[in-house]
Amino acid sequence: MLRIAPSLLSADFADIRAQIQAVQSAGADQLHLDVMDGRFVPNLTWGPKIIGDLRKLSPLPFDCHLMIVEPERYVDAFRKAGADIITFHYEATDHAQRLLAYLRSIGAKAGISLCPQTPVAMLEDIIEDCDLVLIMSVNPGFGGQSFIPRSYEKIRQARALIDARNPGCMLEVDGGIGASNLREVVAAGADTFVMGSSIFDTPDPGAALEAMRTILAQV
């Protein structure tokens, strides 16, 4: 299954209800929510209160991406706010396996993300504990960045590891994905695609998402 996860980081929050409705009606599979703390990444976004409020606007799965230090301190609050998938960064905690297991114990799908400089080999001892692996194809912290070409090889490596040892795990890619490279990202092995500016920085986010769906139907 190929999934599109529109990133609300790029949405217009002055019209957020309509923006969510547009992508939901166009066939979004889940909503991607980027949480940034100004420490792990040089930007600030939102906390559990905003996610709890947004939860009232859509039944879609909430794919909550924690770009924060010490994520283990906050996962309970994000789960309580309505996050269905909680993804933290391998680089942000000393005890990734423990946190993956804990996320499952509180009823969330457990995700782990790798920054561009972190090799896929770091997942070899924990891949069975993951429900989602997120390959960052840009440096985390800001929307609208360009896809790092080296990411294709990382996606292929992650796909091989998942297929060999945890085939039910989702393989998500985030950063610089749009109509110009979506086919290549699929070919590398990803099944879940985070898209922000390529959907929301357009006159009609719903139509933009439908165009991406058309591409996926052709691959």
N, CA, C and O of each residue as an XYZ file, in Angstrom:
876
protein
N       0.836     -1.198      0.000
C       0.000      0.000      0.000
C       0.874      1.252      0.000
O       1.814      1.355      0.788
N       0.566      2.199     -0.879
C       1.289      3.461     -0.958
C       0.450      4.550     -0.298
O      -0.713      4.752     -0.645
N       1.063      5.253      0.667
C       0.326      6.219      1.485
C       0.884      7.631      1.305
O       2.093      7.822      1.172
N      -0.006      8.603      1.304
C       0.393     10.007      1.308
C       0.034     10.604      2.663
O      -1.091     10.474      3.145
N       1.025     11.265      3.262
C       0.837     11.898      4.575
C       1.119     13.391      4.439
O       2.264     13.812      4.607
N       0.103     14.203      4.138
C       0.332     15.646      4.038
C       0.873     16.215      5.350
O       0.376     15.902      6.432
N       1.888     17.047      5.230
C       2.516     17.642      6.411
C       1.861     18.972      6.737
O       1.947     19.922      5.959
N       1.209     19.039      7.886
C       0.507     20.254      8.274
C       1.449     21.401      8.608
O       0.995     22.532      8.787
N       2.748     21.140      8.697
C       3.713     22.216      8.900
C       3.597     23.266      7.801
O       3.846     24.448      8.038
N       3.218     22.836      6.598
C       3.131     23.751      5.458
C       1.735     24.307      5.237
O       1.530     25.123      4.338
N       0.775     23.879      6.043
C      -0.602     24.330      5.855
C      -0.799     25.753      6.373
O       0.012     26.270      7.141
N      -1.888     26.367      5.938
C      -2.270     27.700      6.403
C      -3.112     27.539      7.665
O      -4.271     27.133      7.588
N      -2.543     27.852      8.816
C      -3.259     27.622     10.072
C      -4.387     28.631     10.299
O      -5.219     28.433     11.185
N      -4.423     29.684      9.528
C      -5.558     30.583      9.615
C      -6.808     29.973      8.983
O      -7.925     30.447      9.190
N      -6.590     28.903      8.204
C      -7.702     28.226      7.524
C      -7.533     26.717      7.660
O      -7.797     25.965      6.722
N      -7.091     26.284      8.837
C      -6.643     24.904      8.980
C      -7.768     23.893      8.810
O      -7.537     22.809      8.275
N      -8.972     24.216      9.247
C     -10.077     23.271      9.091
C     -10.309     22.960      7.605
O     -10.461     21.801      7.221
N     -10.333     24.009      6.781
C     -10.558     23.811      5.351
C      -9.377     23.100      4.704
O      -9.564     22.290      3.795
N      -8.165     23.393      5.160
C      -6.983     22.744      4.589
C      -6.995     21.243      4.877
O      -6.704     20.431      3.999
N      -7.332     20.887      6.105
C      -7.423     19.464      6.454
C      -8.537     18.795      5.663
O      -8.351     17.693      5.146
N      -9.675     19.438      5.564
C     -10.791     18.860      4.828
C     -10.443     18.647      3.363
O     -10.852     17.651      2.765
N      -9.690     19.574      2.781
C      -9.316     19.459      1.365
C      -8.472     18.224      1.106
O      -8.741     17.476      0.165
N      -7.449     17.999      1.933
C      -6.585     16.843      1.681
C      -7.260     15.545      2.110
O      -7.029     14.490      1.518
N      -8.089     15.630      3.136
C      -8.834     14.440      3.553
C      -9.779     13.993      2.442
O      -9.853     12.804      2.132
N     -10.495     14.927      1.848
C     -11.430     14.599      0.771
C     -10.709     14.094     -0.469
O     -11.264     13.316     -1.245
N      -9.464     14.540     -0.654
C      -8.692     14.137     -1.823
C      -8.001     12.787     -1.643
O      -7.370     12.288     -2.575
N      -8.114     12.190     -0.451
C      -7.585     10.849     -0.267
C      -6.325     10.726      0.558
O      -5.612      9.729      0.440
N      -6.026     11.717      1.398
C      -4.882     11.575      2.303
C      -5.065     10.343      3.184
O      -6.173     10.047      3.632
N      -3.977      9.635      3.426
C      -4.039      8.419      4.238
C      -3.816      8.703      5.716
O      -4.377      8.019      6.572
N      -3.009      9.697      6.015
C      -2.744     10.100      7.390
C      -2.242     11.532      7.363
O      -1.845     12.030      6.309
N      -2.254     12.191      8.493
C      -1.770     13.564      8.598
C      -0.462     13.570      9.378
O      -0.358     12.975     10.451
N       0.525     14.245      8.825
C       1.856     14.291      9.420
C       1.999     15.571     10.221
O       1.777     16.667      9.706
N       2.372     15.427     11.486
C       2.474     16.561     12.405
C       3.901     16.664     12.928
O       4.364     15.794     13.665
N       4.586     17.721     12.548
C       5.983     17.920     12.915
C       6.088     18.699     14.215
O       5.654     19.848     14.296
N       6.661     18.073     15.226
C       6.857     18.712     16.531
C       8.330     19.081     16.669
O       9.196     18.207     16.624
N       8.617     20.372     16.837
C       9.995     20.867     16.919
C      10.172     21.686     18.187
O       9.285     22.442     18.583
N      11.328     21.524     18.815
C      11.537     22.120     20.139
C      12.550     23.256     20.177
O      12.798     23.814     21.246
N      13.144     23.614     19.041
C      14.157     24.662     19.048
C      15.496     24.223     19.605
O      16.415     25.034     19.722
N      15.621     22.942     19.952
C      16.886     22.398     20.465
C      17.407     21.296     19.552
O      18.530     21.380     19.054
N      16.597     20.264     19.330
C      17.034     19.220     18.402
C      17.105     19.761     16.982
O      17.982     19.384     16.205
N      16.175     20.647     16.653
C      16.189     21.341     15.361
C      16.029     22.840     15.624
O      15.474     23.226     16.653
N      16.506     23.688     14.710
C      16.469     25.141     14.950
C      15.132     25.765     14.558
O      15.085     26.702     13.761
N      14.061     25.244     15.119
C      12.742     25.790     14.819
C      11.796     25.354     15.930
O      12.078     24.400     16.654
N      10.682     26.048     16.062
C       9.646     25.724     17.036
C       8.322     25.525     16.302
O       8.000     26.269     15.376
N       7.558     24.517     16.720
C       6.210     24.369     16.160
C       5.215     24.265     17.300
O       4.982     25.248     18.004
N       4.627     23.106     17.497
C       3.518     22.995     18.442
C       3.714     21.841     19.406
O       4.565     20.972     19.211
N       2.900     21.858     20.454
C       2.932     20.797     21.445
C       1.638     20.022     21.474
O       0.839     20.120     20.542
N       1.410     19.249     22.529
C       0.227     18.389     22.605
C      -1.095     19.151     22.531
O      -2.070     18.618     22.002
N      -1.157     20.376     23.041
C      -2.423     21.126     23.014
C      -2.922     21.323     21.581
O      -4.100     21.105     21.295
N      -2.031     21.731     20.692
C      -2.428     21.945     19.292
C      -2.861     20.630     18.663
O      -3.864     20.576     17.951
N      -2.103     19.573     18.927
C      -2.458     18.283     18.338
C      -3.809     17.812     18.870
O      -4.610     17.254     18.120
N      -4.063     18.028     20.139
C      -5.363     17.668     20.690
C      -6.495     18.437     20.041
O      -7.565     17.879     19.801
N      -6.273     19.720     19.751
C      -7.301     20.516     19.079
C      -7.500     20.053     17.640
O      -8.633     19.960     17.169
N      -6.403     19.763     16.938
C      -6.510     19.299     15.561
C      -7.194     17.931     15.490
O      -7.852     17.602     14.504
N      -7.027     17.154     16.540
C      -7.626     15.821     16.573
C      -9.139     15.884     16.363
O      -9.733     14.945     15.832
N      -9.753     16.976     16.774
C     -11.197     17.139     16.643
C     -11.625     17.358     15.191
O     -12.810     17.258     14.875
N     -10.664     17.658     14.302
C     -10.994     18.051     12.938
C     -10.907     16.917     11.924
O     -11.324     17.089     10.779
N     -10.373     15.760     12.318
C     -10.191     14.698     11.325
C     -10.110     13.325     11.989
O      -9.531     13.188     13.066
N     -10.690     12.308     11.345
C     -10.556     10.944     11.840
C      -9.318     10.242     11.308
O      -9.047      9.103     11.688
N      -8.558     10.902     10.431
C      -7.377     10.263      9.849
C      -6.335      9.953     10.924
O      -6.263     10.651     11.935
N      -5.528      8.913     10.710
C      -4.427      8.657     11.645
C      -3.500      9.862     11.735
O      -3.158     10.471     10.721
N      -3.101     10.198     12.943
C      -2.143     11.274     13.176
C      -0.748     10.665     13.287
O      -0.467      9.855     14.170
N       0.110     11.077     12.369
C       1.484     10.614     12.247
C       2.357     11.714     12.849
O       2.707     12.682     12.174
N       2.703     11.551     14.128
C       3.343     12.608     14.911
C       4.861     12.404     14.934
O       5.352     11.415     15.478
N       5.590     13.339     14.344
C       7.040     13.241     14.176
C       7.719     14.166     15.183
O       7.701     15.387     15.029
N       8.319     13.571     16.217
C       8.947     14.336     17.291
C      10.392     14.661     16.939
O      11.260     13.789     16.966
N      10.638     15.908     16.613
C      12.004     16.392     16.397
C      12.410     17.161     17.645
O      12.582     18.380     17.626
N      12.558     16.398     18.743
C      12.794     16.992     20.049
C      13.812     16.155     20.814
O      13.947     14.955     20.577
N      14.521     16.796     21.728
C      15.419     16.059     22.606
C      14.597     15.378     23.700
O      13.505     15.828     24.047
N      15.135     14.304     24.227
C      14.479     13.532     25.293
C      13.007     13.243     24.986
O      12.133     13.577     25.786
N      12.731     12.635     23.855
C      11.332     12.385     23.487
C      10.590     11.521     24.500
O       9.367     11.601     24.611
N      11.328     10.698     25.236
C      10.684      9.818     26.210
C       9.918     10.609     27.287
O       9.009     10.069     27.916
N      10.275     11.859     27.497
C       9.594     12.684     28.501
C       8.202     13.146     28.052
O       7.387     13.562     28.876
N       7.940     13.072     26.764
C       6.737     13.724     26.237
C       5.784     12.797     25.492
O       4.689     13.219     25.121
N       6.169     11.560     25.266
C       5.345     10.702     24.407
C       3.970     10.427     25.017
O       2.991     10.298     24.282
N       3.879     10.337     26.331
C       2.566     10.109     26.939
C       1.600     11.243     26.620
O       0.428     11.004     26.330
N       2.090     12.471     26.674
C       1.234     13.621     26.390
C       0.777     13.636     24.944
O      -0.372     13.972     24.658
N       1.668     13.275     24.028
C       1.272     13.258     22.615
C       0.312     12.114     22.318
O      -0.602     12.252     21.505
N       0.525     11.005     22.973
C      -0.420      9.899     22.800
C      -1.797     10.283     23.337
O      -2.813     10.029     22.689
N      -1.828     10.885     24.503
C      -3.096     11.315     25.092
C      -3.789     12.349     24.215
O      -5.019     12.394     24.164
N      -3.010     13.182     23.523
C      -3.575     14.217     22.660
C      -4.182     13.650     21.388
O      -4.953     14.330     20.710
N      -3.836     12.392     21.055
C      -4.448     11.776     19.896
C      -3.505     11.283     18.822
O      -3.957     10.915     17.737
N      -2.197     11.264     19.088
C      -1.244     10.754     18.106
C      -1.384      9.237     17.984
O      -1.352      8.522     18.985
N      -1.539      8.758     16.763
C      -1.668      7.319     16.504
C      -0.310      6.673     16.242
O      -0.026      5.575     16.720
N       0.521      7.376     15.476
C       1.903      6.953     15.208
C       2.803      7.998     15.852
O       2.628      9.194     15.620
N       3.750      7.565     16.645
C       4.696      8.499     17.260
C       6.099      8.096     16.825
O       6.576      6.999     17.117
N       6.738      9.011     16.123
C       8.078      8.766     15.596
C       9.060      9.706     16.281
O       8.846     10.918     16.309
N      10.124      9.157     16.826
C      11.175      9.959     17.441
C      12.472      9.744     16.671
O      12.561      8.845     15.834
N      13.461     10.558     16.951
C      14.738     10.451     16.245
C      15.718      9.550     16.986
O      15.904      9.660     18.198
N      16.335      8.659     16.224
C      17.393      7.807     16.766
C      18.443      8.652     17.478
O      18.971      8.245     18.513
N      18.745      9.814     16.935
C      19.812     10.665     17.462
C      19.421     11.395     18.750
O      20.273     11.999     19.402
N      18.132     11.342     19.121
C      17.638     12.179     20.220
C      17.516     11.470     21.557
O      17.173     12.095     22.560
N      17.791     10.177     21.583
C      17.645      9.438     22.838
C      18.712      8.357     22.930
O      19.172      7.839     21.912
N      19.099      8.024     24.143
C      20.115      6.980     24.345
C      19.519      5.579     24.378
O      20.253      4.593     24.317
N      18.199      5.482     24.472
C      17.575      4.171     24.678
C      16.427      3.969     23.693
O      15.256      3.925     24.073
N      16.794      3.847     22.422
C      15.778      3.766     21.370
C      14.907      2.529     21.510
O      13.687      2.612     21.367
N      15.516      1.382     21.789
C      14.711      0.155     21.875
C      13.698      0.248     23.009
O      12.547     -0.161     22.852
N      14.111      0.771     24.124
C      13.205      0.929     25.263
C      12.015      1.816     24.890
O      10.872      1.507     25.227
N      12.291      2.910     24.199
C      11.216      3.832     23.842
C      10.285      3.235     22.791
O       9.073      3.442     22.858
N      10.824      2.502     21.829
C       9.981      1.827     20.843
C       9.012      0.867     21.541
O       7.817      0.847     21.245
N       9.544      0.083     22.460
C       8.689     -0.865     23.187
C       7.653     -0.131     24.024
O       6.509     -0.576     24.124
N       8.037      0.975     24.619
C       7.087      1.725     25.446
C       5.957      2.302     24.597
O       4.795      2.273     25.003
N       6.293      2.819     23.434
C       5.260      3.369     22.552
C       4.209      2.321     22.222
O       3.012      2.608     22.230
N       4.650      1.127     21.936
C       3.690      0.052     21.661
C       2.853     -0.255     22.898
O       1.666     -0.560     22.787
N       3.462     -0.174     24.060
C       2.739     -0.523     25.288
C       1.627      0.478     25.604
O       0.675      0.138     26.306
N       1.738      1.707     25.092
C       0.693      2.712     25.338
C      -0.267      2.816     24.156
O      -1.090      3.729     24.096
N      -0.157      1.883     23.225
C      -1.134      1.801     22.141
C      -0.810      2.592     20.902
O      -1.654      2.715     20.014
N       0.389      3.132     20.816
C       0.800      3.863     19.619
C       1.609      2.949     18.705
O       2.222      1.985     19.165
N       1.607      3.255     17.413
C       2.565      2.635     16.513
C       3.903      3.329     16.724
O       3.973      4.553     16.843
N       4.960      2.531     16.769
C       6.273      3.033     17.145
C       7.125      3.305     15.916
O       7.411      2.404     15.128
N       7.529      4.571     15.763
C       8.356      4.944     14.627
C       9.693      5.495     15.058
O       9.836      6.056     16.144
N      10.682      5.326     14.180
C      12.007      5.883     14.439
C      12.500      6.546     13.169
O      12.292      6.037     12.068
N      13.161      7.695     13.332
C      13.616      8.482     12.190
C      15.128      8.612     12.206
O      15.761      8.652     13.261
N      15.693      8.678     10.994
C      17.129      8.870     10.826
C      17.399     10.176     10.092
O      16.831     10.423      9.028
N      18.267     11.012     10.660
C      18.732     12.205      9.974
C      19.622     11.808      8.789
O      20.067     10.663      8.718
N      19.888     12.731      7.863
C      20.677     12.370      6.683
C      22.042     11.766      6.974
O      22.520     10.935      6.201
N      22.689     12.168      8.085
C      24.040     11.664      8.351
C      24.053     10.320      9.075
O      25.125      9.742      9.261
N      22.889      9.804      9.491
C      22.832      8.574     10.284
C      22.598      7.369      9.372
O      21.608      7.341      8.642
N      23.484      6.382      9.399
C      23.340      5.240      8.491
C      22.213      4.301      8.895
O      21.863      4.195     10.071
N      21.659      3.628      7.912
C      20.594      2.654      8.143
C      21.070      1.523      9.049
O      20.262      0.906      9.742
N      22.361      1.249      9.052
C      22.914      0.176      9.890
C      22.577      0.370     11.366
O      22.559     -0.603     12.120
N      22.313      1.582     11.789
C      21.967      1.845     13.180
C      20.653      1.184     13.585
O      20.362      1.069     14.776
N      19.862      0.751     12.618
C      18.571      0.119     12.911
C      18.655     -1.402     13.028
O      17.658     -2.045     13.356
N      19.802     -1.977     12.772
C      19.880     -3.431     12.662
C      19.481     -4.151     13.945
O      18.922     -5.247     13.880
N      19.748     -3.575     15.089
C      19.429     -4.237     16.354
C      18.030     -3.921     16.868
O      17.612     -4.470     17.887
N      17.294     -3.037     16.176
C      15.979     -2.634     16.682
C      14.886     -2.699     15.627
O      13.754     -2.303     15.903
N      15.183     -3.181     14.439
C      14.199     -3.105     13.354
C      12.919     -3.867     13.686
O      11.836     -3.457     13.270
N      13.025     -4.963     14.424
C      11.815     -5.718     14.773
C      10.905     -4.963     15.740
O       9.732     -5.307     15.883
N      11.428     -3.956     16.391
C      10.629     -3.168     17.345
C       9.941     -1.975     16.689
O       9.252     -1.213     17.368
N      10.116     -1.803     15.388
C       9.612     -0.627     14.688
C       8.335     -0.951     13.902
O       8.242     -1.985     13.241
N       7.368     -0.055     13.990
C       6.199     -0.098     13.108
C       6.378      0.835     11.920
O       5.689      0.706     10.909
N       7.305      1.774     12.050
C       7.567      2.731     10.980
C       9.025      3.163     11.057
O       9.546      3.429     12.140
N       9.675      3.229      9.908
C      11.009      3.822      9.780
C      10.866      5.047      8.891
O      10.308      4.966      7.797
N      11.368      6.175      9.362
C      11.294      7.425      8.625
C      12.699      7.852      8.204
O      13.556      8.135      9.041
N      12.913      7.892      6.900
C      14.168      8.386      6.346
C      14.002      9.866      6.038
O      13.157     10.245      5.227
N      14.804     10.700      6.682
C      14.785     12.128      6.392
C      15.625     12.388      5.145
O      16.827     12.124      5.120
N      14.970     12.909      4.116
C      15.662     13.205      2.857
C      16.035     14.680      2.762
O      16.462     15.158      1.711
N      15.868     15.394      3.875
C      16.412     16.739      4.083
C      16.880     16.791      5.525
O      16.582     15.888      6.308
N      17.601     17.827      5.881
C      17.930     18.021      7.292
C      16.680     18.523      8.004
O      16.045     19.467      7.534
N      16.315     17.911      9.125
C      15.050     18.263      9.773
C      15.064     19.678     10.332
O      16.102     20.204     10.732
N      13.862     20.282     10.346
C      13.725     21.575     10.983
C      12.948     22.605     10.199
O      12.375     23.527     10.778
N      12.921     22.458      8.872
C      12.238     23.439      8.047
C      11.573     22.765      6.863
O      12.076     21.764      6.354
N      10.450     23.302      6.422
C       9.809     22.836      5.212
C      10.427     23.486      3.988
O      11.189     24.446      4.101
N      10.093     22.957      2.812
C      10.500     23.571      1.557
C      11.927     23.317      1.127
O      12.421     24.013      0.240
N      12.619     22.341      1.720
C      13.995     22.062      1.345
C      14.062     21.101      0.160
O      13.074     20.452     -0.186
N      15.242     21.021     -0.454
C      15.450     20.151     -1.607
C      15.862     18.754     -1.165
O      16.614     18.590     -0.205
N      15.364     17.758     -1.873
C      15.653     16.353     -1.615
C      17.151     16.092     -1.762
O      17.762     16.523     -2.741
N      17.745     15.392     -0.798
C      19.159     15.026     -0.843
C      19.299     13.740     -1.657
O      18.775     12.709     -1.235
N      19.981     13.754     -2.803
C      20.016     12.575     -3.683
C      20.527     11.303     -3.020
O      20.082     10.210     -3.372
N      21.439     11.417     -2.079
C      21.972     10.250     -1.384
C      20.853      9.459     -0.690
O      21.025      8.281     -0.375
N      19.725     10.103     -0.459
C      18.614      9.455      0.246
C      18.075      8.243     -0.508
O      17.562      7.317      0.120
N      18.175      8.223     -1.823
C      17.677      7.071     -2.572
C      18.359      5.785     -2.121
O      17.705      4.755     -1.954
N      19.665      5.845     -1.925
C      20.392      4.659     -1.494
C      19.996      4.271     -0.067
O      19.883      3.084      0.239
N      19.786      5.251      0.800
C      19.342      4.943      2.164
C      17.968      4.285      2.157
O      17.718      3.359      2.928
N      17.082      4.757      1.292
C      15.755      4.137      1.188
C      15.893      2.685      0.736
O      15.233      1.798      1.277
N      16.745      2.447     -0.246
C      16.945      1.066     -0.717
C      17.485      0.182      0.398
O      17.048     -0.958      0.554
N      18.431      0.701      1.174
C      18.996     -0.076      2.275
C      17.934     -0.370      3.337
O      17.852     -1.487      3.848
N      17.134      0.625      3.660
C      16.078      0.418      4.653
C      15.042     -0.576      4.146
O      14.547     -1.405      4.910
N      14.716     -0.496      2.870
C      13.753     -1.433      2.284
C      14.252     -2.870      2.406
O      13.484     -3.770      2.746
N      15.542     -3.084      2.128
C      16.117     -4.425      2.215
C      16.062     -4.943      3.648
O      15.737     -6.109      3.874
N      16.377     -4.086      4.614
C      16.360     -4.495      6.016
C      14.934     -4.823      6.465
O      14.713     -5.828      7.141
N      13.987     -3.996      6.100
C      12.595     -4.230      6.468
C      12.075     -5.509      5.835
O      11.453     -6.324      6.515
N      12.320     -5.699      4.546
C      11.828     -6.896      3.866
C      12.399     -8.170      4.474
O      11.719     -9.193      4.542
N      13.645     -8.102      4.915
C      14.297     -9.295      5.461
C      13.826     -9.628      6.863
O      13.771    -10.802      7.230
N      13.481     -8.609      7.666
C      13.283     -8.885      9.087
C      11.993     -8.349      9.704
O      11.618     -8.774     10.797
N      11.307     -7.427      9.028
C      10.062     -6.883      9.589
C       9.193     -6.340      8.458
O       8.984     -5.131      8.364
N       8.688     -7.217      7.606
C       7.998     -6.751      6.391
C       6.729     -5.956      6.633
O       6.244     -5.297      5.713
N       6.175     -5.992      7.832
C       4.993     -5.194      8.125
C       5.295     -3.748      8.474
O       4.373     -2.947      8.630
N       6.558     -3.401      8.599
C       6.967     -2.053      8.985
C       6.789     -1.086      7.811
O       7.156     -1.401      6.679
N       6.232      0.077      8.084
C       6.120      1.117      7.064
C       7.483      1.779      6.839
O       8.279      1.920      7.767
N       7.734      2.182      5.592
C       8.948      2.915      5.249
C       8.539      4.282      4.699
O       8.071      4.403      3.567
N       8.726      5.288      5.519
C       8.284      6.648      5.217
C       9.485      7.506      4.845
O      10.586      7.306      5.357
N       9.263      8.462      3.950
C      10.303      9.406      3.550
C       9.743     10.811      3.673
O       8.591     11.069      3.324
N      10.575     11.718      4.176
C      10.122     13.084      4.472
C      11.167     14.077      3.995
O      12.316     14.056      4.436
N      10.743     14.956      3.075
C      11.606     16.063      2.675
C      11.832     16.170      1.187
O      12.471     15.309      0.581
N      11.308     17.229      0.599
C      11.592     17.508     -0.801
C      10.941     16.571     -1.791
O      11.459     16.391     -2.893
N       9.822     15.969     -1.433
C       9.135     15.040     -2.337
C       8.011     15.773     -3.057
O       7.221     16.493     -2.446
N       7.962     15.574     -4.361
C       6.918     16.175     -5.179
C       6.764     15.428     -6.479
O       7.282     14.322     -6.634
N       6.060     16.021     -7.406
C       5.776     15.355     -8.677
C       7.047     15.012     -9.445
O       7.063     14.036    -10.196
N       8.108     15.790     -9.274
C       9.327     15.583    -10.051
C      10.125     14.363     -9.629
O      10.908     13.835    -10.419
N       9.938     13.900     -8.380
C      10.756     12.774     -7.908
C       9.961     11.681     -7.211
O      10.555     10.723     -6.718
N       8.639     11.792     -7.152
C       7.848     10.797     -6.432
C       8.042      9.396     -6.996
O       8.146      8.436     -6.232
N       8.092      9.262     -8.304
C       8.278      7.937     -8.912
C       9.599      7.303     -8.465
O       9.662      6.104     -8.194
N      10.642      8.117     -8.393
C      11.953      7.598     -7.994
C      11.964      7.168     -6.527
O      12.610      6.184     -6.168
N      11.245      7.911     -5.684
C      11.174      7.544     -4.268
C      10.420      6.227     -4.106
O      10.798      5.390     -3.286
N       9.358      6.043     -4.882
C       8.636      4.764     -4.874
C       9.550      3.639     -5.339
O       9.607      2.578     -4.718
N      10.259      3.873     -6.428
C      11.138      2.838     -6.989
C      12.226      2.425     -6.007
O      12.656      1.272     -6.007
N      12.674      3.352     -5.174
C      13.706      3.030     -4.181
C      13.162      2.147     -3.067
O      13.933      1.473     -2.385
N      11.826      2.140     -2.871
C      11.256      1.220     -1.896
C      10.370      1.814     -0.833
O       9.851      1.078      0.006
N      10.176      3.127     -0.834
C       9.313      3.748      0.177
C       7.850      3.425     -0.097
O       7.458      3.198     -1.242
N       7.042      3.408      0.970
C       5.605      3.185      0.802
C       4.756      4.302      1.412
O       3.537      4.312      1.239
N       5.382      5.239      2.121
C       4.651      6.330      2.770
C       5.415      7.629      2.514
O       6.626      7.701      2.724
N       4.687      8.658      2.054
C       5.335      9.855      1.530
C       4.803     11.093      2.239
O       3.627     11.435      2.117
N       5.680     11.758      2.978
C       5.331     13.000      3.639
C       5.507     14.132      2.630
O       6.579     14.288      2.044
N       4.457     14.915      2.432
C       4.520     16.024      1.477
C       3.919     17.264      2.126
O       2.781     17.250      2.596
N       4.697     18.322      2.143
C       4.237     19.559      2.731
C       4.025     20.636      1.700
O       2.899     20.871      1.263
N       5.117     21.304      1.299
C       4.995     22.429      0.374
C       4.463     22.006     -0.984
O       3.795     22.798     -1.648
N       4.740     20.773     -1.421
C       4.253     20.335     -2.736
C       2.742     20.181     -2.764
O       2.146     20.098     -3.838
N       2.118     20.142     -1.596
C       0.655     20.083     -1.516
C       0.076     21.417     -1.062
O      -0.812     21.967     -1.714
N       0.577     21.937      0.054
C      -0.059     23.111      0.658
C       0.405     24.442      0.066
O      -0.302     25.442      0.187
N       1.574     24.474     -0.568
C       2.016     25.721     -1.198
C       1.518     25.786     -2.641
O       2.258     26.152     -3.554
N       0.265     25.428     -2.823
C      -0.383     25.462     -4.122
C      -1.747     26.116     -3.948
O      -2.257     26.193     -2.831
N      -2.346     26.589     -5.044
C      -3.667     27.221     -4.917
C      -4.758     26.272     -4.449
O      -5.750     26.704     -3.861
N      -4.578     24.958     -4.710
C      -5.615     23.979     -4.381
C      -4.953     22.718     -3.820
O      -4.588     21.822     -4.582
N      -4.794     22.641     -2.493
C      -4.128     21.467     -1.907
C      -4.796     20.147     -2.270
O      -4.107     19.149     -2.481
N      -6.119     20.125     -2.345
C      -6.797     18.893     -2.705
C      -6.432     18.435     -4.095
O      -6.170     17.251     -4.307
N      -6.409     19.344     -5.042
C      -6.037     18.993     -6.409
C      -4.581     18.552     -6.482
O      -4.248     17.636     -7.234
N      -3.711     19.198     -5.707
C      -2.304     18.803     -5.688
C      -2.144     17.379     -5.174
O      -1.356     16.603     -5.714
N      -2.897     17.038     -4.126
C      -2.820     15.680     -3.598
C      -3.368     14.665     -4.606
O      -2.810     13.579     -4.767
N      -4.447     15.020     -5.272
C      -5.004     14.123     -6.294
C      -3.995     13.879     -7.415
O      -3.918     12.771     -7.945
N      -3.222     14.904     -7.780
C      -2.196     14.737     -8.800
C      -1.122     13.756     -8.342
O      -0.623     12.962     -9.139
N      -0.765     13.810     -7.061
C       0.210     12.848     -6.519
C      -0.384     11.442     -6.517
O       0.319     10.469     -6.789
N      -1.655     11.335     -6.217
C      -2.331     10.044     -6.245
C      -2.304      9.445     -7.659
O      -2.131      8.238     -7.826
N      -2.474     10.290     -8.654
C      -2.426      9.832    -10.040
C      -1.046      9.260    -10.379
O      -0.927      8.235    -11.049
N      -0.021      9.942     -9.902
C       1.344      9.426    -10.124
C       1.516      8.064     -9.469
O       2.048      7.138    -10.080
N       1.067      7.944     -8.232
C       1.216      6.671     -7.523
C       0.453      5.550     -8.209
O       0.893      4.400     -8.193
N      -0.684      5.870     -8.810
C      -1.476      4.854     -9.502
C      -0.776      4.349    -10.761
O      -1.118      3.286    -11.280
N       0.200      5.106    -11.248
C       0.886      4.741    -12.485
C       2.199      4.022    -12.254
O       2.811      3.540    -13.207
N       2.641      3.938    -11.021
C       3.941      3.292    -10.771
C       3.755      1.801    -10.482
O       4.733      1.091    -10.248
